[in-house]
Amino acid sequence: MSDEVPVIRVVSAEIQRDGRYLLAQRSARAVLPLLWEFPGGRVRDGETDVEALVRSVRYRVGVAATVHGQVLEVEHDYPDYRVVLAVYRADIGEAEPFPSSVQAVAWVAPDAFGDYPFPGADQKTVRALLEEG
């Protein structure tokens, strides 16, 4: 892939509760519609990763996140752009997420991740998480 393609920085939150991870299903109108991912979003100009993640989690699943350390970073080439995805551990306390601007949310055990189709970049983070865990 040419170095001329746009590079998009994206952050996502690895939020765990009782051995399950919070997943969000992209809306039917989104790029890569109806695929599942850890909640998060694009980093805007002038934003830090943490600021973008707090904003995105609140927007997508309606809860405030406390962001902890970065877990990993992966790159993935799509046909027209490259995504650099940084994954952070985060928690939401006892708050109950809801599909604020996503199709659905689910708490999913790692052994059930195969039942949820992920975009390419997110699939790399899921593989890394399963290898780590």
N, C-alpha and C positions, 0 to 999 in steps of 0.2 A: 504494500500500500504506500502511496506517495506521502512524503512528509507535508504535502500541501493541504491535506485534509484538516478540517476543523477538529480541535481537541476540546472535549467537553469534560469538565471536572464535576463529578457527582459524589455525594456522600450518602451513606446509608447507616442505619442504626441496627446493631445486633442487640435486641432486647429479649431477655430470657425471663421466664417465670415458670417455676415448677417443672423444669426440664423441657419446656416448650419455648419456641421462638415466635415472636410476632411477625407475621407476614401480611402484606397488603397486596391486594389485586388491583392492577392498573385499570383505569376506567376504559370503557369501550371506545372513547374518543381519543385516548392517549396514543402516543407513539408506542409501538409494541403493545397493542391493546390486550387487556384481560390476562396478561402474564402476571406472575407473582414475584414479589421482591421483598427484601427487608425495607421498611419505610425509610424514605429519604428523598433527596432531590438534587437538582443542579445547584452548584455554587455560583452565586451572582458576582459580578464585578464588585470588588471592594469588600466582599464578605470573607470571613474566615470559614474554615470547614465547620467549626463548632457552631457559629452563628447560622450558617446555612442548614445544618442538621436540626437545630432547635426549631427554626422557622418551618422547615419542611415537615417534621414530625407533627408539629401542632396543626399545620394546614391539612396534612393528609389523613391523620388518624385522631385528631382532636385532643391530644394530650401534651403536657409539658414533659420534655425529656431532660434528664441530666446526663451529659456526655462525659464519658471516661476516656480511656486511652484508645489509640488507633490499634486495630487488630491486624489489618492487612490492607494492601493496595494492589489492585490489578488493573491491567489495561486490556481493552478488547476492541477490535476493529469491526465496525459495522460497515456496510457498503459505502456510505457517504461521510462518515465521521469516525473518530476514535474516542472512546470513553476511558477516562481514568477514574476508577471507582475506589474511594477510600471508605473502609468500613470501620466504624467505631463501636465499642461497647457502650451501651447506654441503659438507663433504667427510667421507668415511669412510675415508680412507687406502686401504690395500689390503684392508680387511675385505670379506668376501663376505656380502652381505645374503641373508636367507632369509625365507620367509613365516611369521614367528613368530605373528602374529595377523591376518594378511591371507590372502586366497585364493592369491595368487601375486605374484611380483616379476619385473620384466623390465628389461633395459637396452635403451632404445629410441632410435633416431636420430630427430631432429626430423622428417625427411621421412616417417616412419612413424607419427607421432602420430595421423593420421586413422584408423588401424586400431584405435585404442584409444578406446572411448567414455568420456568424462569427465563428471562432474557439471557443472552450469552454472557455478559459481564457478571451478572448475578450468579449464573451457574458456576462460574469460576470461584466465587466466594463461598458458595454452598459446598463445593468439593473441598476447599481448603478447611472449612469449618468441620466437615465430617472427618477429614484426615486428622485434624487436631484433636477432636473429641473422641 
